């Protein structure tokens, strides 16, 4: 597994992993090979999260999230992310990418929507009752998800860092960020790879 250590501190944006960023080459799928499935991404994230030496090598910052880019399977984009106590992603999706993530240390909580949202052409949506889902993800547990999965991931601990492994295919073309007030979901902005790499 190819890993590139964090190279320089950066000022965290409110919506992206922060404190430290790294880049590493991500291999392209071999000619004739198929794209990794959600199950394969989840298996990769589980194996990587079980690598105690790798997880312990991630620099942790008390103020903001840190991350190291990993080489994912079949040309996927993968990250090892550190979460200080009380931090989270805010509501977002990963556009056309499928993905998976596994908690490697600590515990994360995921809030998600069990509804497929329109991909484009809207600014504000009113959600119906019954679409909210909530999931605790202690160390060693994770999940995979399909395209346009809208969620928010949090480290609700007041004392402990959490660490997780994430993998996406195809590599993230964009991330759409949302705000939420009650049942109203509002598209706030769209990030492109140059915003977080």
C-alpha distance (Angstrom), angle and dihedral (degrees) to the residues before:
residue distance angle dihedral
X1 . . .
X2 3.78 . .
X3 3.79 116.6 .
X4 3.74 130.4 176.6
X5 3.82 116.4 -156.4
X6 3.77 122.4 -126.7
X7 3.79 108.1 -77.7
X8 3.77 108.7 -171.2
X9 3.76 140.1 3.8
X10 3.77 116.5 -111.7
X11 3.75 134.9 -174.3
X12 3.80 108.6 -99.6
X13 3.75 118.6 -120.5
X14 3.80 111.9 -141.1
X15 3.77 90.7 -110.5
X16 3.77 107.7 39.6
X17 3.80 138.2 63.3
X18 3.76 106.7 -88.7
X19 3.76 147.0 169.0
X20 3.81 94.8 71.0
X21 3.76 132.5 14.8
X22 3.76 132.9 -170.8
X23 3.72 137.0 -175.6
X24 3.78 129.9 -148.9
X25 3.72 133.7 168.7
X26 3.76 115.5 -87.9
X27 3.75 112.8 -153.8
X28 3.77 119.7 -122.9
X29 3.77 119.4 -127.0
X30 3.78 112.0 -88.4
X31 3.77 115.8 -108.1
X32 3.77 108.8 -80.6
X33 3.81 94.2 12.6
X34 3.76 119.9 125.8
X35 3.78 127.0 -121.3
X36 3.81 115.0 -93.1
X37 3.81 114.3 -97.0
X38 3.79 126.0 -130.6
X39 3.80 87.5 -102.9
X40 3.81 92.2 53.0
X41 3.80 91.2 48.3
X42 3.81 90.0 50.7
X43 3.81 91.1 48.4
X44 3.82 90.0 51.1
X45 3.82 91.1 48.9
X46 3.83 91.0 49.6
X47 3.80 93.8 49.4
X48 3.79 91.8 46.1
X49 3.82 93.4 46.5
X50 3.82 88.4 53.7
X51 3.83 90.7 58.4
X52 3.81 97.9 99.6
X53 3.81 93.7 -175.1
X54 3.80 92.7 54.0
X55 3.81 93.0 45.6
X56 3.82 91.3 49.2
X57 3.83 90.7 50.7
X58 3.82 93.5 64.3
X59 3.81 110.9 107.0
X60 3.80 108.7 -125.1
X61 3.78 123.4 -151.2
X62 3.82 122.5 -161.2
X63 3.81 92.0 -143.4
X64 3.80 108.9 43.7
X65 3.76 144.0 9.8
X66 3.80 118.3 -80.8
X67 3.76 128.5 -157.7
X68 3.77 145.1 -174.0
X69 3.78 122.2 -159.5
X70 3.81 115.1 -126.3
X71 3.76 133.0 -164.1
X72 3.80 105.3 -104.1
X73 3.80 128.1 -160.2
X74 3.80 122.2 -82.9
X75 3.80 96.7 1.2
X76 3.81 94.8 -48.9
X77 3.79 123.9 147.5
X78 3.81 114.4 -116.7
X79 3.79 135.8 -177.3
X80 3.80 139.5 -173.2
X81 3.82 105.7 -147.7
X82 3.81 131.7 -168.2
X83 3.79 119.0 -151.8
X84 3.82 120.4 -161.2
X85 3.81 116.6 -147.1
X86 3.79 112.4 -71.7
X87 3.81 97.7 15.0
X88 3.78 129.7 127.3
X89 3.76 145.9 162.8
X90 3.78 103.1 -113.0
X91 3.81 118.7 -132.9
X92 3.81 112.9 -43.6
X93 3.79 145.5 136.8
X94 3.80 134.6 -143.3
X95 3.81 97.5 -128.4
X96 3.80 112.1 -139.7
X97 3.81 96.3 -6.0
X98 3.80 125.7 104.4
X99 3.77 116.1 -146.6
X100 3.76 153.0 169.4
X101 3.77 137.6 -152.3
X102 3.80 136.5 -170.7
X103 3.80 129.8 -165.2
X104 3.80 108.5 -121.3
X105 3.83 98.3 -178.8
X106 3.79 134.3 7.4
X107 3.79 119.3 2.4
X108 3.79 134.4 -69.0
X109 3.78 131.4 -165.1
X110 3.78 124.7 -146.5
X111 3.79 126.1 -157.7
X112 3.80 112.3 -169.1
X113 3.78 142.9 167.2
X114 3.80 121.2 -116.4
X115 3.79 91.4 -152.3
X116 3.77 133.5 89.3
X117 3.78 109.9 -123.6
X118 3.79 125.3 -152.6
X119 3.79 107.9 -92.8
X120 3.81 97.8 -137.0
X121 3.78 142.9 -2.3
X122 3.79 101.1 62.0
X123 3.79 138.9 90.3
X124 3.82 102.7 -177.5
X125 3.81 132.0 25.9
X126 3.78 131.9 -176.0
X127 3.80 110.1 -139.8
X128 3.78 121.1 -142.1
X129 3.79 123.1 -126.6
X130 3.77 117.6 -87.0
X131 3.81 99.0 34.4
X132 3.81 96.7 103.6
X133 3.80 120.0 101.6
X134 3.79 128.9 -176.3
X135 3.80 127.5 -164.3
X136 3.81 133.6 -179.2
X137 3.80 112.6 -145.3
X138 3.81 111.6 -167.0
X139 3.79 120.7 -176.7
X140 3.81 111.8 -56.6
X141 3.80 96.0 23.1
X142 3.76 129.6 100.7
X143 3.75 146.4 142.5
X144 3.76 143.9 -133.1
X145 3.79 127.1 -134.7
X146 3.78 142.1 -170.1
X147 3.76 134.2 -123.1
X148 3.80 120.3 -50.7
X149 3.83 92.4 14.3
X150 3.81 106.1 168.5
X151 3.79 114.8 -151.9
X152 3.77 148.8 134.6
X153 3.81 123.8 -136.8
X154 3.81 122.7 -156.8
X155 3.78 141.8 -178.6
X156 3.79 98.2 -145.0
X157 3.81 94.3 179.8
X158 3.78 115.0 115.8
X159 3.82 92.7 -155.1
X160 3.81 114.0 25.1
X161 3.77 134.8 68.1
X162 3.78 117.6 -131.5
X163 3.81 125.4 -149.9
X164 3.80 126.2 -159.4
X165 3.80 141.4 177.2
X166 3.83 120.2 -134.4
X167 3.81 131.1 -172.9
X168 3.82 129.5 -175.8
X169 3.79 135.2 -175.7
X170 2.89 127.0 -131.8
X171 3.82 94.1 27.0
X172 3.79 106.1 -95.2
X173 3.81 110.7 -76.2
X174 3.81 91.4 -174.5
X175 3.78 143.4 -23.5
X176 3.78 119.4 -136.1
X177 3.82 114.6 -148.2
X178 3.80 122.2 -150.7
X179 3.77 138.6 -171.8
X180 3.76 119.9 -146.9
X181 3.79 131.5 -155.2
X182 3.79 112.6 176.7
X183 3.79 106.0 -53.9
X184 3.81 95.0 -16.6
X185 3.80 116.7 101.8
X186 3.79 116.6 -169.1
X187 3.81 126.9 -168.6
X188 3.80 105.6 -129.1
X189 3.80 104.9 174.9
X190 3.78 146.1 -29.5
X191 3.81 123.4 -120.5
X192 3.79 124.1 -155.4
X193 3.83 127.2 -157.8
X194 3.81 92.9 -93.4
X195 3.82 88.0 62.6
X196 3.82 94.3 64.5
X197 3.81 107.6 22.2
